[in-house]
Amino acid sequence: MVKIKVDNGYYYFKLNDLIKEKNISINKLGRDTSTDYKVIKRMMTGDIMKLDIFVLQRLCNYFNCELTDIVEYKKIS
């Protein structure tokens, strides 16, 4: 999991954990979801400026999971 601090909270990017858990390669994930390798890598490292809802939808469908299993935002109280 990658934790990225933003103004009022943190984003937690969990795609790397899912990929390891399912024991699949980034290349296979990209092929199976029609998602560019670079987009997947950016989502794994949290080095992303905008989240594409269509990519997230494809990943959720592929892993049969919820959005919060891939990326989560937690506000600082």
Contacts in CASP RR format, 6 or more apart in sequence:
PFRMAT RR
TARGET T0000
AUTHOR 0000-0000-0000
METHOD contacts of the structure
MODEL  1
MVKIKVDNGYYYFKLNDLIKEKNISINKLGRDTSTDYKVIKRMMTGDIMK
LDIFVLQRLCNYFNCELTDIVEYKKIS
1 12 0 8 1.000
1 13 0 8 1.000
1 14 0 8 1.000
1 16 0 8 1.000
1 17 0 8 1.000
2 12 0 8 1.000
2 13 0 8 1.000
2 16 0 8 1.000
2 44 0 8 1.000
2 45 0 8 1.000
2 46 0 8 1.000
3 10 0 8 1.000
3 11 0 8 1.000
3 12 0 8 1.000
4 10 0 8 1.000
4 11 0 8 1.000
4 12 0 8 1.000
4 13 0 8 1.000
4 46 0 8 1.000
8 75 0 8 1.000
8 76 0 8 1.000
9 73 0 8 1.000
9 74 0 8 1.000
9 75 0 8 1.000
9 76 0 8 1.000
10 73 0 8 1.000
10 74 0 8 1.000
10 76 0 8 1.000
11 46 0 8 1.000
11 71 0 8 1.000
11 72 0 8 1.000
11 73 0 8 1.000
12 71 0 8 1.000
12 72 0 8 1.000
12 73 0 8 1.000
12 74 0 8 1.000
13 43 0 8 1.000
13 44 0 8 1.000
13 45 0 8 1.000
13 46 0 8 1.000
13 48 0 8 1.000
13 70 0 8 1.000
13 71 0 8 1.000
14 69 0 8 1.000
14 70 0 8 1.000
14 71 0 8 1.000
14 72 0 8 1.000
15 40 0 8 1.000
15 43 0 8 1.000
15 44 0 8 1.000
15 59 0 8 1.000
15 70 0 8 1.000
15 71 0 8 1.000
16 44 0 8 1.000
16 45 0 8 1.000
18 63 0 8 1.000
18 65 0 8 1.000
18 69 0 8 1.000
18 70 0 8 1.000
19 25 0 8 1.000
19 26 0 8 1.000
19 29 0 8 1.000
19 44 0 8 1.000
22 63 0 8 1.000
26 37 0 8 1.000
26 40 0 8 1.000
26 41 0 8 1.000
26 44 0 8 1.000
27 37 0 8 1.000
29 35 0 8 1.000
29 40 0 8 1.000
29 59 0 8 1.000
29 62 0 8 1.000
30 36 0 8 1.000
30 37 0 8 1.000
30 40 0 8 1.000
32 62 0 8 1.000
33 55 0 8 1.000
33 58 0 8 1.000
33 59 0 8 1.000
33 62 0 8 1.000
34 58 0 8 1.000
35 55 0 8 1.000
35 58 0 8 1.000
35 59 0 8 1.000
39 48 0 8 1.000
39 52 0 8 1.000
39 55 0 8 1.000
41 47 0 8 1.000
42 48 0 8 1.000
43 55 0 8 1.000
43 59 0 8 1.000
43 70 0 8 1.000
43 71 0 8 1.000
51 71 0 8 1.000
56 67 0 8 1.000
56 70 0 8 1.000
56 71 0 8 1.000
59 70 0 8 1.000
60 66 0 8 1.000
60 67 0 8 1.000
60 69 0 8 1.000
60 70 0 8 1.000
63 69 0 8 1.000
63 70 0 8 1.000
END
